[in-house]
Amino acid sequence: MSAGSRGVLGVVGTAADGVEQLRTGLVEPAIALGWRVAVTLTPNAGRWLRANGELDRLEAVTGLPVRDTPRLPTEARPHPVADCYVVAPASANYVAKLAAGIADNQALTQLSEALGTIGVPVVVFPRVNAAHVRHPGVGQACRRPAKGGRRAHRRP
């Protein structure tokens, strides 16, 4: 295990309803439980949280930069290696791309690598509406992680 008494929790947020509560609803409680938290956002989620000042608050509480763009190959890694990941909220777009193996931004790249790493738990909380779930591609994507030994959690 890495830094923090429980290790490093990689938190990924996407541009979906609820991302504005990422700090108060997930990051701060995880820190209180002894996790060191490293936050990565999709580009749109980064724009949203930068616009309302929440990105700066996330950086202040975690002590780490919030990533929403990839680093240059010559730059040091800004986050420690995560022991596990939580994606919350996960938009329909993010879930579909992740299931298809598309890694066209930093948030997708990190999770794609984590899904291929043995022993790294990944929990995905989709934040999609009923119409998204009925869409054949998105519905399949929400069920696909279980085939790889991963779980996508939905509200009952």
N, CA, C and O of each residue as an XYZ file, in Angstrom:
624
protein
N       0.818     -1.192      0.000
C       0.000      0.000      0.000
C       0.857      1.249      0.000
O       1.966      1.265      0.535
N       0.333      2.272     -0.598
C       1.050      3.526     -0.734
C       0.703      4.480      0.397
O       0.207      4.066      1.445
N       0.972      5.776      0.172
C       0.766      6.821      1.174
C      -0.639      6.817      1.751
O      -1.580      6.360      1.103
N      -0.780      7.324      2.964
C      -2.080      7.305      3.642
C      -2.230      5.964      4.342
O      -1.696      4.963      3.864
N      -2.937      5.918      5.456
C      -3.027      4.663      6.199
C      -3.759      3.582      5.422
O      -3.515      2.396      5.641
N      -4.651      3.968      4.519
C      -5.362      2.983      3.708
C      -4.760      2.844      2.323
O      -5.014      1.845      1.651
N      -3.981      3.797      1.875
C      -3.406      3.759      0.547
C      -3.856      4.955     -0.271
O      -4.355      5.945      0.264
N      -3.669      4.842     -1.577
C      -4.022      5.927     -2.496
C      -5.289      5.551     -3.247
O      -5.363      4.507     -3.896
N      -6.274      6.418     -3.145
C      -7.537      6.251     -3.854
C      -7.533      7.173     -5.063
O      -7.473      8.395     -4.922
N      -7.596      6.586     -6.243
C      -7.736      7.376     -7.461
C      -9.205      7.665     -7.679
O     -10.004      6.741     -7.833
N      -9.569      8.926     -7.695
C     -10.952      9.338     -7.915
C     -11.048      9.968     -9.291
O     -10.290     10.881     -9.620
N     -11.976      9.481    -10.087
C     -12.199     10.026    -11.424
C     -13.610     10.590    -11.468
O     -14.570      9.907    -11.110
N     -13.733     11.836    -11.907
C     -15.033     12.473    -12.059
C     -15.273     12.860    -13.504
O     -14.355     13.277    -14.209
N     -16.515     12.718    -13.937
C     -16.864     13.059    -15.309
C     -17.921     14.162    -15.310
O     -18.481     14.503    -14.268
N     -18.181     14.707    -16.484
C     -19.150     15.796    -16.621
C     -20.565     15.220    -16.573
O     -21.237     15.085    -17.596
N     -20.990     14.890    -15.374
C     -22.338     14.369    -15.134
C     -22.872     15.019    -13.871
O     -22.115     15.542    -13.053
N     -24.179     14.979    -13.728
C     -24.809     15.554    -12.554
C     -24.197     14.963    -11.283
O     -24.072     13.744    -11.162
N     -23.828     15.803    -10.362
C     -23.235     15.358     -9.109
C     -21.752     15.591     -9.013
O     -21.196     15.515     -7.917
N     -21.080     15.873    -10.123
C     -19.631     16.084    -10.054
C     -19.291     17.303     -9.188
O     -18.193     17.394     -8.639
N     -20.236     18.230     -9.073
C     -19.999     19.414     -8.250
C     -19.859     19.059     -6.773
O     -19.286     19.833     -6.005
N     -20.374     17.898     -6.365
C     -20.274     17.446     -4.975
C     -19.154     16.430     -4.770
O     -19.115     15.766     -3.734
N     -18.253     16.296     -5.726
C     -17.179     15.312     -5.628
C     -16.338     15.515     -4.366
O     -16.014     14.549     -3.675
N     -15.992     16.747     -4.069
C     -15.150     17.033     -2.899
C     -15.865     16.672     -1.604
O     -15.335     15.918     -0.788
N     -17.070     17.210     -1.413
C     -17.772     17.002     -0.149
C     -18.379     15.606     -0.019
O     -18.500     15.083      1.089
N     -18.760     15.004     -1.141
C     -19.436     13.716     -1.095
C     -18.524     12.504     -1.149
O     -18.923     11.419     -0.727
N     -17.302     12.662     -1.661
C     -16.407     11.511     -1.811
C     -14.993     11.790     -1.324
O     -14.451     11.026     -0.525
N     -14.390     12.877     -1.795
C     -12.977     13.131     -1.499
C     -12.743     13.394     -0.015
O     -11.905     12.732      0.597
N     -13.458     14.336      0.570
C     -13.250     14.634      1.994
C     -13.576     13.442      2.889
O     -12.809     13.162      3.810
N     -14.691     12.721      2.658
C     -14.931     11.526      3.479
C     -13.831     10.471      3.331
O     -13.468      9.828      4.316
N     -13.298     10.281      2.132
C     -12.225      9.301      1.930
C     -10.968      9.720      2.692
O     -10.300      8.885      3.303
N     -10.652     10.998      2.654
C      -9.488     11.496      3.396
C      -9.696     11.271      4.891
O      -8.772     10.861      5.593
N     -10.903     11.536      5.378
C     -11.213     11.333      6.803
C     -11.060      9.865      7.203
O     -10.781      9.568      8.364
N     -11.238      8.948      6.253
C     -11.084      7.522      6.524
C      -9.643      7.040      6.363
O      -9.362      5.853      6.524
N      -8.732      7.960      6.045
C      -7.323      7.601      5.961
C      -6.759      7.396      4.573
O      -5.613      6.967      4.439
N      -7.522      7.689      3.536
C      -7.026      7.564      2.161
C      -6.260      8.818      1.760
O      -6.578      9.921      2.204
N      -5.259      8.640      0.927
C      -4.659      9.756      0.196
C      -5.402      9.747     -1.136
O      -5.487      8.708     -1.791
N      -5.942     10.898     -1.541
C      -6.811     10.941     -2.714
C      -6.154     11.722     -3.845
O      -5.663     12.833     -3.646
N      -6.151     11.125     -5.031
C      -5.650     11.753     -6.248
C      -6.815     11.858     -7.228
O      -7.403     10.845     -7.607
N      -7.148     13.076     -7.638
C      -8.336     13.315     -8.463
C      -7.946     13.566     -9.920
O      -7.035     14.339    -10.216
N      -8.660     12.892    -10.814
C      -8.538     13.108    -12.249
C      -9.938     13.358    -12.791
O     -10.891     12.683    -12.401
N     -10.059     14.318    -13.680
C     -11.349     14.680    -14.262
C     -11.298     14.564    -15.779
O     -10.237     14.682    -16.391
N     -12.455     14.333    -16.369
C     -12.539     14.439    -17.820
C     -12.367     15.921    -18.182
O     -12.549     16.786    -17.325
N     -12.022     16.221    -19.427
C     -11.828     17.629    -19.790
C     -13.048     18.505    -19.490
O     -12.889     19.612    -18.974
N     -14.253     18.037    -19.799
C     -15.437     18.860    -19.510
C     -15.673     19.014    -18.014
O     -16.023     20.103    -17.559
N     -15.491     17.956    -17.247
C     -15.636     18.070    -15.790
C     -14.609     19.057    -15.246
O     -14.908     19.830    -14.336
N     -13.408     19.033    -15.798
C     -12.387     19.998    -15.388
C     -12.826     21.431    -15.661
O     -12.628     22.314    -14.826
N     -13.424     21.663    -16.831
C     -13.928     23.006    -17.147
C     -15.021     23.419    -16.174
O     -15.029     24.552    -15.692
N     -15.940     22.513    -15.882
C     -17.040     22.827    -14.954
C     -16.505     23.194    -13.578
O     -16.899     24.208    -13.002
N     -15.599     22.359    -13.050
C     -15.131     22.594    -11.683
C     -14.139     23.746    -11.591
O     -14.010     24.371    -10.539
N     -13.452     24.024    -12.665
C     -12.579     25.208    -12.690
C     -13.442     26.471    -12.673
O     -13.102     27.447    -12.003
N     -14.547     26.454    -13.401
C     -15.423     27.623    -13.506
C     -16.085     27.968    -12.175
O     -16.311     29.143    -11.887
N     -16.401     26.953    -11.357
C     -17.070     27.265    -10.082
C     -16.112     27.277     -8.890
O     -16.555     27.385     -7.747
N     -14.811     27.169     -9.143
C     -13.815     27.242     -8.080
C     -13.589     25.936     -7.342
O     -12.746     25.869     -6.448
N     -14.324     24.908     -7.701
C     -14.221     23.630     -6.986
C     -12.908     22.911     -7.273
O     -12.415     22.176     -6.418
N     -12.339     23.106     -8.443
C     -11.068     22.468     -8.774
C      -9.988     22.932     -7.808
O      -9.213     22.113     -7.314
N      -9.922     24.229     -7.531
C      -8.934     24.746     -6.574
C      -9.163     24.173     -5.184
O      -8.204     23.865     -4.477
N     -10.425     24.024     -4.784
C     -10.728     23.455     -3.464
C     -10.312     21.985     -3.390
O      -9.830     21.530     -2.352
N     -10.495     21.241     -4.482
C     -10.041     19.850     -4.516
C      -8.529     19.763     -4.356
O      -8.024     18.918     -3.617
N      -7.815     20.633     -5.047
C      -6.354     20.630     -4.933
C      -5.907     20.990     -3.525
O      -4.942     20.423     -3.013
N      -6.604     21.927     -2.900
C      -6.243     22.333     -1.541
C      -6.451     21.194     -0.547
O      -5.608     20.970      0.322
N      -7.550     20.483     -0.665
C      -7.857     19.427      0.305
C      -7.010     18.174      0.078
O      -6.702     17.466      1.038
N      -6.627     17.883     -1.166
C      -5.838     16.677     -1.446
C      -4.337     16.936     -1.385
O      -3.556     16.019     -1.134
N      -3.937     18.174     -1.611
C      -2.506     18.479     -1.667
C      -1.854     18.028     -2.962
O      -0.628     18.019     -3.075
N      -2.666     17.656     -3.933
C      -2.171     17.198     -5.232
C      -2.863     17.977     -6.337
O      -3.981     18.459     -6.150
N      -2.212     18.106     -7.488
C      -2.910     18.744     -8.606
C      -4.063     17.862     -9.082
O      -3.982     16.635     -9.023
N      -5.126     18.494     -9.549
C      -6.227     17.767    -10.180
C      -5.873     17.658    -11.655
O      -5.578     18.659    -12.307
N      -5.904     16.453    -12.169
C      -5.528     16.233    -13.561
C      -6.764     16.234    -14.449
O      -7.762     15.582    -14.142
N      -6.688     16.967    -15.548
C      -7.724     16.865    -16.575
C      -7.110     16.886    -17.966
O      -7.816     16.889    -18.974
N      -5.796     16.899    -18.001
C      -5.053     16.794    -19.264
C      -3.865     15.856    -19.032
O      -3.398     15.718    -17.901
N      -3.378     15.216    -20.087
C      -2.209     14.359    -19.911
C      -0.950     15.194    -19.689
O      -0.879     16.359    -20.083
N       0.026     14.579    -19.057
C       1.309     15.245    -18.853
C       2.185     15.001    -20.084
O       1.929     14.090    -20.871
N       3.202     15.813    -20.233
C       4.187     15.583    -21.288
C       5.092     14.435    -20.868
O       5.282     14.220    -19.671
N       5.653     13.697    -21.809
C       6.514     12.572    -21.445
C       7.708     12.974    -20.568
O       8.215     12.155    -19.802
N       8.147     14.204    -20.675
C       9.296     14.660    -19.887
C       8.910     15.147    -18.491
O       9.786     15.438    -17.676
N       7.613     15.237    -18.208
C       7.149     15.712    -16.905
C       7.006     14.554    -15.913
O       6.667     13.431    -16.288
N       7.269     14.854    -14.656
C       7.106     13.849    -13.607
C       5.618     13.530    -13.420
O       4.756     14.362    -13.703
N       5.337     12.341    -12.950
C       3.954     11.960    -12.650
C       3.462     12.793    -11.472
O       4.106     12.812    -10.422
N       2.334     13.480    -11.626
C       1.858     14.341    -10.545
C       1.126     13.611     -9.422
O       0.916     14.176     -8.348
N       0.736     12.354     -9.664
C       0.008     11.573     -8.666
C       0.790     10.321     -8.292
O       1.487      9.749     -9.130
N       0.677      9.896     -7.045
C       1.227      8.581     -6.697
C       0.398      7.490     -7.365
O      -0.723      7.738     -7.807
N       0.949      6.291     -7.436
C       0.223      5.163     -8.023
C      -0.971      4.829     -7.126
O      -0.827      4.693     -5.911
N      -2.139      4.700     -7.735
C      -3.361      4.419     -6.974
C      -3.458      2.937     -6.630
O      -3.111      2.070     -7.432
N      -3.939      2.670     -5.419
C      -4.188      1.299     -4.977
C      -5.553      0.808     -5.446
O      -5.764     -0.395     -5.600
N      -6.476      1.736     -5.672
C      -7.796      1.411     -6.190
C      -8.411      2.679     -6.776
O      -7.919      3.784     -6.545
N      -9.493      2.507     -7.536
C     -10.147      3.628     -8.208
C     -11.644      3.628     -7.967
O     -12.280      2.581     -7.845
N     -12.187      4.834     -7.902
C     -13.630      5.046     -7.902
C     -13.931      6.069     -8.992
O     -13.317      7.135     -9.036
N     -14.870      5.745     -9.864
C     -15.335      6.697    -10.873
C     -16.735      7.124    -10.457
O     -17.669      6.323    -10.450
N     -16.861      8.396    -10.111
C     -18.163      8.907     -9.660
C     -18.214     10.412     -9.872
O     -17.333     11.123     -9.388
N     -19.174     10.898    -10.551
C     -20.159     10.174    -11.344
C     -19.553      9.792    -12.695
O     -18.667     10.478    -13.206
N     -20.037      8.699    -13.261
C     -19.580      8.265    -14.579
C     -20.692      8.531    -15.586
O     -21.765      7.933    -15.506
N     -20.437      9.419    -16.524
C     -21.440      9.758    -17.536
C     -21.630      8.600    -18.510
O     -20.793      7.701    -18.584
N     -22.724      8.624    -19.251
C     -22.985      7.607    -20.265
C     -21.859      7.584    -21.292
O     -21.438      6.511    -21.724
N     -21.374      8.741    -21.682
C     -20.287      8.835    -22.642
C     -19.027      8.153    -22.101
O     -18.368      7.399    -22.817
N     -18.702      8.419    -20.849
C     -17.503      7.841    -20.230
C     -17.628      6.317    -20.146
O     -16.693      5.601    -20.504
N     -18.768      5.820    -19.679
C     -18.970      4.383    -19.529
C     -18.873      3.680    -20.881
O     -18.238      2.631    -20.990
N     -19.496      4.247    -21.905
C     -19.455      3.639    -23.234
C     -18.032      3.604    -23.789
O     -17.604      2.595    -24.348
N     -17.303      4.708    -23.633
C     -15.920      4.738    -24.121
C     -15.036      3.766    -23.343
O     -14.219      3.058    -23.932
N     -15.199      3.733    -22.025
C     -14.388      2.836    -21.200
C     -14.635      1.381    -21.602
O     -13.689      0.606    -21.740
N     -15.889      1.014    -21.787
C     -16.226     -0.360    -22.169
C     -15.672     -0.717    -23.540
O     -15.331     -1.872    -23.795
N     -15.584      0.274    -24.422
C     -15.064      0.032    -25.773
C     -13.540      0.105    -25.837
O     -12.948     -0.164    -26.882
N     -12.907      0.466    -24.727
C     -11.451      0.576    -24.710
C     -10.928      1.867    -25.302
O      -9.750      1.956    -25.650
N     -11.778      2.862    -25.423
C     -11.358      4.158    -25.961
C     -10.750      4.974    -24.832
O     -11.394      5.203    -23.808
N      -9.526      5.408    -25.015
C      -8.824      6.172    -23.988
C      -8.346      7.488    -24.595
O      -7.148      7.693    -24.790
N      -9.295      8.377    -24.891
C      -8.953      9.614    -25.590
C      -8.812     10.823    -24.663
O      -8.769     11.959    -25.135
N      -8.741     10.591    -23.358
C      -8.420     11.661    -22.422
C      -7.757     11.039    -21.191
O      -7.740      9.817    -21.048
N      -7.219     11.862    -20.317
C      -6.467     11.353    -19.176
C      -7.316     10.473    -18.269
O      -6.847      9.439    -17.792
N      -8.568     10.875    -18.027
C      -9.441     10.112    -17.138
C      -9.725      8.712    -17.691
O      -9.781      7.747    -16.928
N      -9.903      8.596    -18.990
C     -10.121      7.291    -19.605
C      -8.832      6.476    -19.659
O      -8.861      5.261    -19.463
N      -7.717      7.124    -19.920
C      -6.434      6.422    -19.971
C      -6.116      5.783    -18.620
O      -5.712      4.621    -18.560
N      -6.298      6.541    -17.535
C      -6.008      5.985    -16.209
C      -6.856      4.759    -15.912
O      -6.341      3.749    -15.431
N      -8.149      4.838    -16.194
C      -9.026      3.704    -15.890
C      -8.784      2.542    -16.824
O      -8.888      1.389    -16.404
N      -8.465      2.805    -18.071
C      -8.159      1.716    -19.004
C      -6.948      0.931    -18.508
O      -6.931     -0.298    -18.566
N      -5.941      1.643    -18.024
C      -4.758      0.974    -17.475
C      -5.116      0.215    -16.201
O      -4.656     -0.909    -16.000
N      -5.933      0.820    -15.343
C      -6.305      0.167    -14.085
C      -7.093     -1.114    -14.354
O      -6.893     -2.123    -13.677
N      -7.987     -1.073    -15.342
C      -8.776     -2.265    -15.663
C      -7.896     -3.415    -16.147
O      -8.256     -4.583    -16.002
N      -6.750     -3.082    -16.719
C      -5.831     -4.109    -17.191
C      -4.770     -4.489    -16.181
O      -3.901     -5.307    -16.479
N      -4.824     -3.911    -14.988
C      -3.834     -4.197    -13.959
C      -4.413     -5.166    -12.935
O      -5.452     -4.893    -12.333
N      -3.756     -6.270    -12.742
C      -4.221     -7.279    -11.792
C      -4.111     -6.725    -10.377
O      -3.088     -6.162     -9.988
N      -5.186     -6.897     -9.619
C      -5.168     -6.525     -8.216
C      -5.540     -5.091     -7.902
O      -5.471     -4.675     -6.746
N      -5.936     -4.319     -8.919
C      -6.357     -2.937     -8.680
C      -7.881     -2.876     -8.771
O      -8.442     -2.943     -9.865
N      -8.551     -2.750     -7.625
C     -10.013     -2.658     -7.663
C     -10.480     -1.377     -8.346
O      -9.896     -0.309     -8.163
N     -11.530     -1.501     -9.125
C     -12.139     -0.367     -9.819
C     -13.643     -0.423     -9.592
O     -14.283     -1.437     -9.868
N     -14.198      0.668     -9.092
C     -15.639      0.765     -8.883
C     -16.143      1.921     -9.731
O     -15.631      3.037     -9.637
N     -17.147      1.654    -10.560
C     -17.720      2.665    -11.446
C     -19.172      2.898    -11.039
O     -19.964      1.959    -10.967
N     -19.510      4.156    -10.774
C     -20.879      4.534    -10.439
C     -21.458      5.350    -11.595
O     -21.290      6.569    -11.639
N     -22.146      4.677    -12.538
C     -22.727      5.420    -13.661
C     -23.798      6.394    -13.179
O     -24.591      6.083    -12.290
N     -23.802      7.556    -13.774
C     -24.847      8.559    -13.527
C     -25.520      8.791    -14.864
O     -25.256      9.774    -15.556
N     -26.400      7.856    -15.212
C     -27.077      7.890    -16.502
C     -28.578      7.817    -16.267
O     -29.038      7.292    -15.253
N     -29.328      8.349    -17.213
C     -30.785      8.293    -17.072
C     -31.333      7.049    -17.785
O     -30.597      6.327    -18.457
N     -32.628      6.821    -17.626
C     -33.257      5.619    -18.185
C     -33.102      5.542    -19.700
O     -32.925      4.455    -20.250
N     -33.168      6.680    -20.373
C     -33.021      6.675    -21.830
C     -31.619      6.211    -22.227
O     -31.464      5.480    -23.206
N     -30.613      6.625    -21.484
C     -29.249      6.160    -21.767
C     -29.153      4.650    -21.599
O     -28.570      3.967    -22.442
N     -29.716      4.129    -20.526
C     -29.628      2.688    -20.265
C     -30.350      1.888    -21.338
O     -29.925      0.784    -21.679
N     -31.439      2.432    -21.873
C     -32.175      1.731    -22.941
C     -31.421      1.770    -24.266
O     -31.677      0.942    -25.141
N     -30.507      2.708    -24.429
C     -29.708      2.755    -25.654
C     -28.851      1.483    -25.695
O     -28.167      1.181    -24.717
N     -28.873      0.738    -26.796
C     -28.161     -0.542    -26.833
C     -26.676     -0.436    -26.469
O     -26.162     -1.275    -25.728
N     -25.997      0.565    -26.972
C     -24.568      0.687    -26.692
C     -24.269      1.033    -25.245
O     -23.353      0.470    -24.645
N     -25.031      1.949    -24.686
C     -24.794      2.363    -23.307
C     -25.230      1.270    -22.341
O     -24.527      0.979    -21.374
N     -26.378      0.667    -22.597
C     -26.840     -0.425    -21.739
C     -25.839     -1.564    -21.684
O     -25.555     -2.097    -20.611
N     -25.302     -1.940    -22.841
C     -24.274     -2.983    -22.876
C     -23.036     -2.533    -22.125
O     -22.427     -3.321    -21.402
N     -22.659     -1.277    -22.289
C     -21.460     -0.762    -21.616
C     -21.619     -0.798    -20.107
O     -20.656     -1.074    -19.391
N     -22.811     -0.524    -19.614
C     -23.043     -0.558    -18.168
C     -22.944     -1.983    -17.622
O     -22.630     -2.172    -16.447
N     -23.208     -2.981    -18.461
C     -23.124     -4.374    -18.019
C     -21.757     -4.988    -18.296
O     -21.393     -5.976    -17.658
N     -21.002     -4.438    -19.217
C     -19.747     -5.043    -19.664
C     -18.668     -5.144    -18.590
O     -17.952     -6.145    -18.589
N     -18.494     -4.186    -17.674
C     -17.406     -4.327    -16.697
C     -17.479     -5.626    -15.896
O     -16.440     -6.179    -15.538
N     -18.668     -6.118    -15.611
C     -18.806     -7.350    -14.830
C     -18.157     -8.532    -15.545
O     -17.685     -9.462    -14.891
N     -18.127     -8.508    -16.866
C     -17.504     -9.596    -17.618
C     -16.006     -9.651    -17.366
O     -15.399    -10.717    -17.470
N     -15.402     -8.509    -17.035
C     -13.973     -8.475    -16.746
C     -13.684     -8.567    -15.257
O     -12.583     -8.237    -14.816
N     -14.667     -9.014    -14.477
C     -14.472     -9.123    -13.043
C     -14.645     -7.801    -12.327
O     -14.268     -7.679    -11.162
N     -15.203     -6.814    -12.993
C     -15.413     -5.477    -12.419
C     -16.907     -5.262    -12.231
O     -17.727     -5.987    -12.794
N     -17.242     -4.283    -11.452
C     -18.645     -3.997    -11.168
C     -18.987     -2.552    -11.522
O     -18.222     -1.631    -11.234
N     -20.133     -2.372    -12.144
C     -20.696     -1.047    -12.367
C     -21.915     -0.961    -11.455
O     -22.851     -1.747    -11.602
N     -21.917     -0.034    -10.532
C     -22.988      0.049     -9.547
C     -24.090      0.974    -10.022
O     -23.839      2.056    -10.552
N     -25.335      0.513     -9.816
C     -26.496      1.307    -10.161
C     -27.384      1.403     -8.931
O     -27.373      0.532     -8.062
N     -28.141      2.467     -8.881
C     -29.135      2.571     -7.825
C     -30.242      1.571     -8.116
O     -30.565      1.339     -9.281
N     -30.842      0.963     -7.067
C     -31.934      0.002     -7.304
C     -33.159      0.671     -7.879
O     -34.163      0.006     -8.136
